[in-house]
Amino acid sequence: MQFDRRHILITGASGGIGAALARQFAGERAQLLLHGRNAEALKALADQCHELGSPRALICSADLSTPQGRQQLVSCVEQEFPQLDTLVNNAGISCFQLFEQQSPDAIEQLINTNISAPILLTRGLIQKLLQAQGEAPLILNIGSAFGAIGFPGYSTYCASKGALRLFSEALAREYTDTRLRVQYLAPRATRTAINSEQASAMTAATGGHIDSPEVVARAAVKLMRSGRAQAAIGWPEKLLVRLNGLRPELISQVLSKQLGKIKGFANQPHTGA
Ligand SMILES: NC(=O)c1ccc[n+]([C@@H]2O[C@H](COP(=O)([O-])OP(=O)(O)OC[C@H]3O[C@@H](n4cnc5c(N)ncnc54)[C@H](OP(=O)(O)O)[C@@H]3O)[C@@H](O)[C@H]2O)c1
């Protein structure tokens, strides 16, 4: 994979993992379209990417949870970034909260942002990706360890990331007879604004490890270079994901012992980041 020939769109580039991905790709001299909602943060990131070696770093601000916002981004690609060959579906929100405390509006927003948006954005850009010249076009979906392990307090988030994981797997298989490659990366807890104070405190209290966004960005580049369909980050999470697939009752036993502690953090009048 030669990043210096790539034209990469990163959604959610204004956030922790998205910005780290942008800096990593910029260091490899890729051309970038940086998406988010926060235009100021995107402008500052674009300047940084130029300094790091990206010959071109454009920005587009749009709310992907709405059809208008998604259309805005597709139009931006068509008009300003027609050489697109790599789509990184990274934008997302989280919610660490007891299920009965999650408002229907918050649930709808999470499903829109984390699963409807990446699927519909991919649908809007698939022809352009299939027609891309040069190296094999690529879609990288940023999922989560919680896309494979149902975790108390994260019911809606787990549902969205589990759906993204299967979307990625099905799409990868559907396009095996084309040049398009579809990959799925599952980070574990990562130090970004997506995690509320309670979520970070729960991770620490239950012995979970928290990565830096740069660890995720390096893992993304490694996955893209490998051509593999999926990768997870970190031990013991990689093992737990596999074990949950084979013997979910063992993971249920472990989590039931920690349930009181987890519920203590999740039982808060907050909506998460
Ligand atoms: N951090 C973790 O612990 C962790 C672990 C596993 C997986 N992940 C996944 O990694 C991805 C990036 O998360 P992060 O940790 O970097 O979180 P973050 O710092 O909060 O960044 C989230 C990004 O998504 C964008 N976004 C959210 N809602 C949007 C909307 N409606 N329209 C357009 N953009 C929207 C945000 O844009 P604005 O800044 O402009 O609002 C921001 O750029 C997510 O998919 C997340 O689920 C994170």
The ligand as an SDF file (V2000), in Angstrom:
LIG
                    3D

 48 52  0  0  0  0  0  0  0  0999 V2000
  -12.4510    6.2610   22.3180 N   0  0  0  0  0  0  0  0  0  0  0  0
  -12.7910    4.9990   22.5320 C   0  0  0  0  0  0  0  0  0  0  0  0
  -12.7430    4.4950   23.6730 O   0  0  0  0  0  0  0  0  0  0  0  0
  -13.2060    4.1480   21.3690 C   0  0  0  0  0  0  0  0  0  0  0  0
  -13.0970    2.7490   21.4910 C   0  0  0  0  0  0  0  0  0  0  0  0
  -13.5060    1.9580   20.4310 C   0  0  0  0  0  0  0  0  0  0  0  0
  -13.9990    2.5440   19.2820 C   0  0  0  0  0  0  0  0  0  0  0  0
  -14.1060    3.8950   19.1830 N   0  0  0  0  0  0  0  0  0  0  0  0
  -14.6810    4.4630   17.9520 C   0  0  0  0  0  0  0  0  0  0  0  0
  -13.7490    5.3510   17.3550 O   0  0  0  0  0  0  0  0  0  0  0  0
  -14.4570    6.3190   16.5730 C   0  0  0  0  0  0  0  0  0  0  0  0
  -13.9090    7.7030   16.8920 C   0  0  0  0  0  0  0  0  0  0  0  0
  -14.2050    8.0200   18.2390 O   0  0  0  0  0  0  0  0  0  0  0  0
  -13.2820    8.9280   19.1660 P   0  0  0  0  0  0  0  0  0  0  0  0
  -12.9210    8.1180   20.3300 O   0  0  0  0  0  0  0  0  0  0  0  0
  -12.2200    9.5790   18.3930 O   0  0  0  0  0  0  0  0  0  0  0  0
  -14.3610    9.9940   19.6700 O   0  0  0  0  0  0  0  0  0  0  0  0
  -14.3880   11.5850   19.6060 P   0  0  0  0  0  0  0  0  0  0  0  0
  -13.0850   12.1480   19.9930 O   0  0  0  0  0  0  0  0  0  0  0  0
  -15.5920   11.9810   20.3850 O   0  0  0  0  0  0  0  0  0  0  0  0
  -14.6320   11.8830   18.0540 O   0  0  0  0  0  0  0  0  0  0  0  0
  -15.8360   11.5610   17.4310 C   0  0  0  0  0  0  0  0  0  0  0  0
  -15.8490   12.1740   16.0430 C   0  0  0  0  0  0  0  0  0  0  0  0
  -17.1070   11.8470   15.4170 O   0  0  0  0  0  0  0  0  0  0  0  0
  -17.6870   13.0360   14.9360 C   0  0  0  0  0  0  0  0  0  0  0  0
  -19.1410   12.9770   14.9700 N   0  0  0  0  0  0  0  0  0  0  0  0
  -19.9380   12.5760   15.9820 C   0  0  0  0  0  0  0  0  0  0  0  0
  -21.2270   12.7190   15.6340 N   0  0  0  0  0  0  0  0  0  0  0  0
  -21.2410   13.2050   14.3710 C   0  0  0  0  0  0  0  0  0  0  0  0
  -22.2570   13.5810   13.4640 C   0  0  0  0  0  0  0  0  0  0  0  0
  -23.5580   13.4920   13.7670 N   0  0  0  0  0  0  0  0  0  0  0  0
  -21.9040   14.0480   12.2480 N   0  0  0  0  0  0  0  0  0  0  0  0
  -20.6020   14.1770   11.9310 C   0  0  0  0  0  0  0  0  0  0  0  0
  -19.5910   13.8490   12.7400 N   0  0  0  0  0  0  0  0  0  0  0  0
  -19.9070   13.3760   13.9460 C   0  0  0  0  0  0  0  0  0  0  0  0
  -17.1800   14.1300   15.8640 C   0  0  0  0  0  0  0  0  0  0  0  0
  -17.3050   15.3670   15.2080 O   0  0  0  0  0  0  0  0  0  0  0  0
  -17.2550   16.7710   16.0360 P   0  0  0  0  0  0  0  0  0  0  0  0
  -15.9880   16.7730   16.8290 O   0  0  0  0  0  0  0  0  0  0  0  0
  -17.2090   17.8050   15.0220 O   0  0  0  0  0  0  0  0  0  0  0  0
  -18.4470   16.7670   16.8950 O   0  0  0  0  0  0  0  0  0  0  0  0
  -15.7470   13.6980   16.0710 C   0  0  0  0  0  0  0  0  0  0  0  0
  -14.9650   14.1170   14.9940 O   0  0  0  0  0  0  0  0  0  0  0  0
  -15.9390    6.1430   16.9230 C   0  0  0  0  0  0  0  0  0  0  0  0
  -16.5870    5.4470   15.8890 O   0  0  0  0  0  0  0  0  0  0  0  0
  -15.9020    5.3190   18.1970 C   0  0  0  0  0  0  0  0  0  0  0  0
  -17.0680    4.5560   18.3590 O   0  0  0  0  0  0  0  0  0  0  0  0
  -13.7040    4.7150   20.1860 C   0  0  0  0  0  0  0  0  0  0  0  0
  1  2  1  0
  2  3  2  0
  2  4  1  0
  4  5  1  0
  4 48  2  0
  5  6  2  0
  6  7  1  0
  7  8  2  0
  8  9  1  0
  8 48  1  0
  9 10  1  0
  9 46  1  0
 10 11  1  0
 11 12  1  0
 11 44  1  0
 12 13  1  0
 13 14  1  0
 14 15  2  0
 14 16  1  0
 14 17  1  0
 17 18  1  0
 18 19  2  0
 18 20  1  0
 18 21  1  0
 21 22  1  0
 22 23  1  0
 23 24  1  0
 23 42  1  0
 24 25  1  0
 25 26  1  0
 25 36  1  0
 26 27  1  0
 26 35  1  0
 27 28  2  0
 28 29  1  0
 29 30  1  0
 29 35  2  0
 30 31  1  0
 30 32  2  0
 32 33  1  0
 33 34  2  0
 34 35  1  0
 36 37  1  0
 36 42  1  0
 37 38  1  0
 38 39  2  0
 38 40  1  0
 38 41  1  0
 42 43  1  0
 44 45  1  0
 44 46  1  0
 46 47  1  0
M  CHG  2   8   1  16  -1
M  END
$$$$
